């Protein structure tokens, strides 16, 4: 009742139960008299107080019975109808709030569906022990501390997410409402939470002020609020205080390890922590223009605090995404650094999930799919709610042709974070493959609303299916401009023309591919085999990919193996050799082939 651990209540009940039988025995043997306790056998009947006590008890019981009857009457005829009216009003308020929550949130609310087009969220089904931590507002005078205020909120969110007794909305979904001034009911019903934590950060020099308040969605009641003043060095203690206060207010049970500390950022250096937050902001936004600057800042940070495991882990993620977005010349060195920093992070803190996820994508990029599978499994064992591990694990299934597992993995990811932009992007690609263009377009609208930038591939497929060749051309050009590192000048126009044009356009693109492969770099750009596939050179596209490592396998495999967008793939004569050379056949042998693929008498997989 007072926020104490569960064992306290259990102990009290056990002690009362143990004491109950002795109390009954004593009450049957002794009587309380003006002279004190006496055995009943020693008291004369005329001197016993039992008749008086019995009459008092009768009167007390009669009064209690009358009060109980009065309460039940009031409850039945007054309070219950009022509660029903209030409940209907609250539900209606939530629905009204959703409609008014802005264009994209309003669309979700009007449909009454989550990002996967599944069943509507019933307000009565929302877990009372659930919360969304919104991005904290940056109230600094120069408005240049947004990365810091976001980081403060994200650290509290991550700490709360590790509590088994508490459901916490994902970061992307919660941060979607930053600066939108949406009604509380709309936020709660969209994210499926009963409580919201919001706050602000004011930072000037080393001085720091953090304000936070906990709100109940159903009635808007402010359950707790407080303002903390301190310096940069106090940031860790302030985050811990806020997280502990939230768990106390929501009466969630903490395990033995959490009762001591919830927030453990891994460093005591506030400057190192600030650099980590800035780099995390770059990674979360997938801002490829800021990758190298963030990497440089973290490298300097690790010179001051080489034991900062999470900084090593963040460096690993940044090096890997930088490798995939750049050219071939530095791909191998960047991937090697990603692997090395992941290893270093795990040596310092083997309980971190993210470094295992990085190892997974490194193995996947090297086509060691079994090792990637094991790395993702380890990451999810350590933290089943880690969004990055769930998402990258789902992409392994997408890229190895297991579309059913791919879909279920994306759904798990979107349950944790319903508005994760890139997960919505991949979910839309599956919908395009299934021919459900209307649903794919709705999902892409949501993805754009939460900041998705890398939408060109899916958007180009939707445009092609709709017959909108002009838009397909524009999106294809955008894709090549983002992913075409190392391709010759004019490659973007050639690829885009070939994709939507006639035989002459395809012939010009094919000559460009031929010239590129005369003396190919290592790795090659993944758009080369992908272009062969989309212009109808399926056998050659499969062979080219199988014989050359690429700088971004997911670009090719996501379309070729993860969908039915190029159905000729599965019946291609080059397909069995492609499976063997890429290691996909070995992976299927160990973890299972797609449902539409079986082995023939020669041991090769054949797919329908």
GITA-V467220 format. One record per pair of residues at least 12 apart in sequence whose ideal C-beta (glycine too) atoms are under 8 Angstrom apart, sorted by the first residue. I is the first residue (numbers start at 0). GAP is how many residues later the second one is. D is the distance in whole Angstrom. If there is no record, write none. Layout:
I|GAP|D / I|GAP|D
This chain:
2|245|5 / 2|246|8 / 2|248|6 / 4|248|7 / 4|249|7 / 4|254|8 / 5|247|5 / 30|12|6 / 30|17|7 / 30|18|7 / 30|19|7 / 31|17|8 / 32|14|8 / 32|16|7 / 89|33|7 / 89|95|8 / 89|128|6 / 89|129|7 / 90|32|5 / 92|92|5 / 93|29|6 / 93|91|4 / 93|92|7 / 93|94|7 / 93|95|4 / 93|123|8 / 94|14|7 / 94|94|8 / 95|89|8 / 96|85|8 / 96|86|4 / 96|87|7 / 96|88|3 / 96|89|4 / 96|92|7 / 97|12|7 / 97|87|7 / 97|88|5 / 97|91|6 / 97|92|6 / 99|83|6 / 99|86|7 / 100|79|8 / 100|81|5 / 100|82|7 / 100|85|4 / 100|86|8 / 100|89|7 / 101|78|6 / 101|80|6 / 102|346|7 / 103|341|7 / 103|342|6 / 103|345|3 / 103|346|8 / 104|71|8 / 104|75|8 / 104|77|7 / 104|81|6 / 104|85|6 / 104|344|8 / 106|335|7 / 106|338|7 / 106|339|8 / 107|82|6 / 107|338|7 / 108|77|7 / 108|80|7 / 108|81|7 / 110|331|8 / 113|78|8 / 113|300|7 / 113|304|5 / 114|299|5 / 114|303|5 / 114|304|6 / 114|309|6 / 114|312|7 / 114|328|7 / 114|331|6 / 115|295|6 / 115|298|6 / 115|302|8 / 115|311|7 / 116|322|6 / 116|325|7 / 116|326|8 / 120|68|6 / 120|71|5 / 122|66|6 / 125|62|7 / 125|63|8 / 125|66|6 / 125|67|7 / 125|68|5 / 126|40|5 / 126|66|8 / 126|67|7 / 127|66|5 / 128|36|6 / 128|37|5 / 128|38|7 / 128|65|7 / 128|121|6 / 128|122|8 / 128|123|6 / 129|36|7 / 129|37|4 / 129|38|7 / 129|39|8 / 129|62|7 / 129|63|4 / 129|64|5 / 129|65|7 / 130|29|7 / 130|35|7 / 130|36|7 / 130|37|6 / 130|38|7 / 130|62|6 / 130|63|7 / 130|64|4 / 130|65|7 / 130|66|6 / 130|83|8 / 130|115|7 / 130|119|7 / 131|36|7 / 131|37|4 / 131|41|7 / 131|42|4 / 131|55|7 / 131|56|7 / 131|59|5 / 131|61|5 / 131|63|8 / 131|64|5 / 131|65|7 / 132|20|5 / 132|21|8 / 132|23|6 / 132|24|4 / 132|27|7 / 132|35|7 / 132|36|8 / 132|41|6 / 132|64|5 / 133|19|7 / 133|40|6 / 133|41|7 / 133|43|6 / 133|44|7 / 133|53|7 / 133|62|6 / 133|63|7 / 133|64|5 / 133|65|8 / 134|14|7 / 134|15|5 / 134|18|5 / 134|39|7 / 134|40|4 / 134|42|8 / 134|43|4 / 135|13|4 / 135|14|7 / 135|16|6 / 135|17|4 / 135|62|7 / 135|63|4 / 135|64|6 / 135|65|5 / 135|74|8 / 135|76|8 / 136|12|6 / 136|42|8 / 136|61|8 / 136|62|7 / 136|63|4 / 136|64|7 / 137|62|8 / 137|63|6 / 138|61|5 / 138|62|7 / 138|63|4 / 138|70|8 / 139|61|7 / 139|62|6 / 139|63|5 / 139|64|6 / 140|63|6 / 144|56|6 / 144|58|5 / 145|135|8 / 146|130|6 / 146|131|5 / 146|133|8 / 146|134|4 / 147|53|6 / 147|55|6 / 147|126|6 / 147|129|6 / 147|130|8 / 148|51|7 / 148|52|4 / 148|54|8 / 149|25|7 / 149|28|8 / 149|127|7 / 149|131|6 / 150|125|8 / 150|126|3 / 150|129|6 / 150|130|7 / 151|47|8 / 151|49|6 / 151|58|7 / 151|83|7 / 151|87|6 / 151|125|8 / 152|22|8 / 152|46|7 / 153|17|6 / 153|126|7 / 154|84|5 / 154|108|6 / 154|110|6 / 155|41|7 / 155|83|6 / 155|86|6 / 155|87|5 / 155|90|8 / 155|107|7 / 156|14|6 / 156|17|7 / 158|80|7 / 158|81|8 / 158|84|5 / 158|103|4 / 158|104|5 / 159|83|6 / 159|86|6 / 159|87|7 / 159|102|7 / 160|224|5 / 161|96|7 / 161|100|7 / 161|221|7 / 161|223|8 / 162|84|7 / 162|89|6 / 162|91|6 / 162|95|6 / 162|99|8 / 163|89|8 / 163|91|7 / 164|87|4 / 164|88|5 / 164|89|8 / 165|81|7 / 165|84|7 / 165|86|5 / 166|26|7 / 167|217|8 / 168|22|4 / 168|23|7 / 168|24|5 / 168|248|8 / 168|249|8 / 169|217|6 / 169|246|5 / 169|247|3 / 169|248|7 / 169|249|8 / 169|250|7 / 170|113|7 / 170|216|7 / 170|246|6 / 171|112|8 / 171|215|8 / 171|245|5 / 171|247|5 / 171|248|5 / 171|249|7 / 171|278|6 / 172|17|8 / 172|18|6 / 172|244|5 / 172|245|5 / 172|246|4 / 172|247|7 / 172|277|8 / 173|17|7 / 175|243|5 / 175|273|7 / 175|274|5 / 183|12|6 / 183|31|6 / 183|33|6 / 183|36|6 / 184|32|6 / 186|30|7 / 187|29|3 / 187|30|8 / 188|28|8 / 190|227|7 / 192|24|7 / 193|22|7 / 193|23|6 / 193|24|7 / 194|19|6 / 194|20|7 / 194|21|6 / 194|22|6 / 194|28|7 / 194|55|7 / 195|18|8 / 195|19|5 / 195|21|6 / 196|15|6 / 196|16|7 / 196|17|5 / 196|18|8 / 196|45|8 / 196|49|6 / 197|14|7 / 197|15|6 / 197|17|7 / 198|12|5 / 198|13|4 / 198|14|7 / 198|43|8 / 202|29|8 / 205|25|5 / 205|26|5 / 205|27|8 / 206|22|8 / 206|24|6 / 207|21|7 / 207|22|5 / 207|23|6 / 207|24|6 / 207|26|7 / 207|27|6 / 207|30|8 / 208|18|7 / 208|19|7 / 208|20|5 / 208|21|8 / 209|17|7 / 209|18|5 / 209|28|5 / 209|32|7 / 210|14|7 / 210|15|7 / 210|16|4 / 210|17|8 / 211|13|7 / 211|14|6 / 211|16|8 / 211|30|5 / 212|12|4 / 212|13|8 / 213|31|8 / 213|32|6 / 213|35|6 / 213|36|8 / 222|26|5 / 223|21|6 / 223|22|8 / 223|25|5 / 225|16|8 / 225|19|7 / 227|13|7 / 227|14|8 / 231|38|4 / 231|39|8 / 231|42|7 / 232|37|5 / 234|35|6 / 234|38|7 / 235|27|7 / 235|29|6 / 235|32|7 / 235|37|8 / 238|24|5 / 238|26|8 / 239|21|6 / 239|22|6 / 239|23|5 / 242|19|4 / 242|20|6 / 243|18|6 / 246|15|7 / 264|45|7 / 265|42|6 / 265|43|5 / 265|44|5 / 265|45|8 / 265|83|7 / 266|38|5 / 266|40|8 / 266|41|4 / 266|43|8 / 266|44|7 / 268|35|6 / 268|36|5 / 268|39|8 / 270|30|8 / 270|33|7 / 271|29|5 / 271|32|6 / 271|33|5 / 271|36|6 / 271|39|7 / 274|22|5 / 274|23|6 / 274|25|7 / 274|26|4 / 274|36|8 / 275|22|7 / 275|25|7 / 275|32|7 / 275|34|6 / 275|35|5 / 275|38|6 / 277|16|7 / 277|19|6 / 278|15|4 / 278|16|8 / 278|18|6 / 278|19|5 / 278|32|8 / 278|35|5 / 278|36|8 / 278|39|7 / 279|34|6 / 281|12|4 / 281|36|7 / 282|31|7 / 282|34|6 / 282|35|6 / 282|38|7 / 284|166|7 / 285|35|7 / 285|136|8 / 285|167|7 / 285|168|7 / 287|33|8 / 287|34|7 / 287|37|5 / 290|27|6 / 290|30|7 / 290|31|4 / 290|34|8 / 291|30|7 / 293|24|6 / 294|20|6 / 294|23|5 / 294|24|7 / 294|27|7 / 297|13|5 / 297|16|6 / 297|17|5 / 297|20|7 / 298|16|7 / 301|13|8 / 306|41|6 / 307|40|8 / 308|35|8 / 308|36|5 / 308|37|8 / 308|39|4 / 308|40|4 / 308|43|6 / 309|35|7 / 309|39|8 / 309|42|7 / 311|29|5 / 311|30|7 / 311|32|5 / 311|33|4 / 311|36|7 / 311|43|7 / 312|28|7 / 312|29|7 / 312|32|4 / 312|39|6 / 312|41|5 / 312|42|5 / 312|45|7 / 314|22|8 / 314|23|8 / 314|26|4 / 315|21|8 / 315|22|5 / 315|23|7 / 315|24|8 / 315|25|4 / 315|26|4 / 315|29|7 / 315|38|8 / 315|39|6 / 315|42|4 / 316|21|7 / 316|37|7 / 316|41|6 / 316|71|8 / 318|15|5 / 318|16|7 / 318|18|5 / 318|19|4 / 318|22|7 / 319|14|7 / 319|15|7 / 319|18|4 / 319|38|6 / 319|41|6 / 319|42|7 / 321|12|6 / 322|12|5 / 322|15|7 / 322|228|7 / 323|41|8 / 323|227|6 / 323|228|5 / 323|230|8 / 324|157|8 / 324|158|8 / 324|160|8 / 325|159|5 / 325|225|8 / 326|158|4 / 326|159|4 / 326|194|8 / 326|198|8 / 326|224|7 / 327|157|7 / 327|158|5 / 327|193|4 / 327|194|7 / 327|195|5 / 327|196|7 / 327|197|7 / 327|223|6 / 328|157|7 / 328|192|7 / 330|192|6 / 330|220|5 / 331|191|8 / 334|27|6 / 334|30|7 / 337|20|6 / 337|24|6 / 338|19|8 / 338|20|7 / 338|23|5 / 340|14|8 / 340|17|8 / 341|13|4 / 341|14|8 / 341|16|4 / 341|17|5 / 341|20|7 / 342|12|8 / 342|16|8 / 350|31|6 / 351|30|7 / 352|26|4 / 352|27|7 / 352|29|4 / 352|30|4 / 352|33|4 / 352|36|5 / 353|25|7 / 353|32|7 / 353|34|6 / 353|35|7 / 355|19|5 / 355|20|7 / 355|22|5 / 355|23|4 / 355|26|7 / 355|33|7 / 356|18|7 / 356|19|7 / 356|22|5 / 356|29|7 / 356|31|5 / 356|32|4 / 356|35|5 / 356|36|8 / 358|12|8 / 358|13|8 / 358|16|4 / 359|12|5 / 359|13|8 / 359|15|4 / 359|16|4 / 359|19|7 / 359|29|8 / 359|32|6 / 359|33|7 / 359|36|7 / 360|31|5 / 362|12|6 / 363|28|8 / 363|31|8 / 363|32|6 / 363|35|7 / 363|189|7 / 364|188|6 / 365|183|8 / 366|182|7 / 366|186|7 / 366|215|6 / 366|216|5 / 367|215|7 / 368|27|7 / 368|31|6 / 368|214|6 / 368|215|7 / 368|217|8 / 368|218|4 / 369|216|7 / 369|217|6 / 369|220|6 / 369|221|7 / 371|24|6 / 372|23|6 / 372|214|8 / 372|218|6 / 375|13|6 / 375|16|7 / 375|17|4 / 375|20|6 / 376|16|8 / 378|14|8 / 379|13|7 / 384|31|6 / 386|26|6 / 386|29|5 / 386|30|5 / 386|33|6 / 389|19|7 / 389|22|6 / 389|23|4 / 389|26|6 / 390|18|8 / 390|19|8 / 390|22|5 / 390|29|7 / 390|31|7 / 390|32|5 / 392|16|6 / 393|12|6 / 393|14|8 / 393|15|3 / 393|16|5 / 393|18|7 / 393|19|6 / 393|29|8 / 393|32|7 / 394|14|8 / 394|31|7 / 394|159|6 / 394|163|8 / 396|12|5 / 397|12|8 / 397|28|6 / 397|159|8 / 397|160|6 / 397|163|8 / 397|164|4 / 398|154|7 / 398|155|6 / 398|158|4 / 398|159|6 / 398|162|6 / 398|163|6 / 399|157|8 / 399|161|6 / 399|184|6 / 399|187|6 / 399|188|8 / 400|160|4 / 400|161|7 / 400|183|7 / 400|187|8 / 400|192|8 / 400|193|5 / 400|196|7 / 401|190|7 / 401|192|5 / 402|27|7 / 402|30|8 / 402|159|6 / 402|160|7 / 402|191|7 / 403|190|8 / 403|191|7 / 405|20|8 / 405|24|7 / 405|156|6 / 406|20|8 / 406|23|6 / 409|13|6 / 409|16|6 / 409|17|5 / 409|20|7 / 413|13|7 / 418|27|6 / 418|30|8 / 418|31|5 / 419|30|8 / 420|26|5 / 420|29|5 / 420|30|6 / 420|31|4 / 421|25|8 / 421|30|7 / 421|32|7 / 423|19|5 / 423|20|7 / 423|22|6 / 423|23|4 / 423|26|8 / 423|28|7 / 424|19|7 / 424|22|5 / 424|27|6 / 424|29|7 / 424|30|6 / 424|33|6 / 425|132|7 / 425|136|8 / 426|16|6 / 427|12|4 / 427|13|8 / 427|15|4 / 427|16|5 / 427|19|7 / 427|30|5 / 427|34|8 / 428|28|7 / 428|29|5 / 428|32|7 / 428|129|7 / 428|130|8 / 428|133|7 / 428|134|6 / 428|136|8 / 429|132|8 / 429|133|7 / 430|12|6 / 431|26|6 / 431|29|5 / 431|30|6 / 431|33|7 / 431|131|7 / 431|133|7 / 432|129|8 / 432|130|4 / 432|131|5 / 432|132|5 / 433|130|8 / 434|30|8 / 436|25|6 / 436|28|6 / 436|29|7 / 439|18|7 / 439|22|6 / 440|21|6 / 443|14|6 / 443|15|7 / 443|18|7 / 453|28|7 / 454|20|8 / 455|19|4 / 455|20|7 / 455|22|4 / 455|23|4 / 455|26|7 / 456|18|8 / 456|22|6 / 456|98|7 / 456|101|8 / 456|102|7 / 458|12|7 / 458|16|5 / 459|12|5 / 459|15|4 / 459|16|5 / 459|19|7 / 459|39|8 / 460|104|6 / 462|12|6 / 463|35|8 / 463|36|7 / 468|31|5 / 471|24|8 / 471|27|7 / 471|28|5 / 472|23|5 / 472|24|8 / 472|26|8 / 472|27|5 / 475|16|8 / 475|19|6 / 475|20|4 / 475|23|5 / 475|24|7 / 476|15|5 / 476|16|7 / 476|19|5 / 478|48|8 / 479|12|4 / 479|15|5 / 479|16|7 / 479|47|6 / 482|42|7 / 482|43|7 / 482|44|6 / 482|69|7 / 482|72|6 / 483|41|7 / 483|43|6 / 484|40|7 / 484|66|7 / 485|35|6 / 485|39|5 / 485|65|8 / 486|29|7 / 486|38|6 / 486|40|7 / 486|41|8 / 487|24|7 / 487|27|7 / 487|28|7 / 489|22|8 / 490|21|6 / 490|36|8 / 493|14|6 / 493|15|5 / 493|18|5 / 494|14|6 / 494|17|8 / 494|32|7 / 494|36|5 / 496|12|7 / 497|12|8 / 497|33|7 / 497|36|8 / 497|37|5 / 498|32|8 / 498|35|5 / 498|36|7 / 505|29|4 / 505|30|7 / 508|22|6 / 508|26|6 / 509|22|8 / 509|25|7 / 509|27|7 / 512|15|6 / 512|18|6 / 512|19|6 / 515|12|6 / 516|27|7 / 519|28|6 / 521|26|8 / 521|27|7 / 522|25|7 / 522|26|4 / 522|27|5 / 522|28|5 / 523|20|8 / 523|24|5 / 523|25|7 / 523|26|5 / 523|27|7 / 524|25|7 / 524|26|6 / 524|27|8 / 525|19|8 / 525|24|4 / 525|25|6 / 525|26|5 / 525|27|6 / 525|28|8 / 525|29|4 / 525|30|5 / 526|28|7 / 527|16|7 / 527|22|8 / 528|12|5 / 528|13|8 / 528|15|4 / 528|16|4 / 528|19|7 / 528|21|7 / 528|27|6 / 529|25|6 / 529|26|5 / 529|29|7 / 529|30|8 / 531|12|6 / 532|23|8 / 532|26|7 / 532|27|6 / 532|33|5 / 532|36|7 / 533|25|8 / 533|32|7 / 537|28|7 / 537|30|5 / 537|31|6 / 537|34|5 / 537|36|8 / 538|33|5 / 538|34|6 / 538|35|4 / 539|34|8 / 540|19|8 / 541|18|8 / 541|27|7 / 541|30|6 / 541|32|4 / 541|33|6 / 541|35|8 / 541|36|4 / 542|31|5 / 542|34|7 / 542|35|7 / 544|15|8 / 544|33|7 / 544|37|7 / 545|28|8 / 545|31|7 / 545|32|5 / 545|35|4 / 545|36|5 / 546|34|7 / 560|23|8 / 569|26|7 / 569|27|8 / 569|37|4 / 569|38|7 / 570|36|7 / 570|37|8 / 574|30|8 / 574|32|7 / 575|28|4 / 575|29|6 / 575|30|8 / 578|25|8 / 578|26|6 / 579|24|8 / 584|19|8 / 584|20|6 / 587|17|6 / 592|12|6 / 593|13|7 / 595|12|5
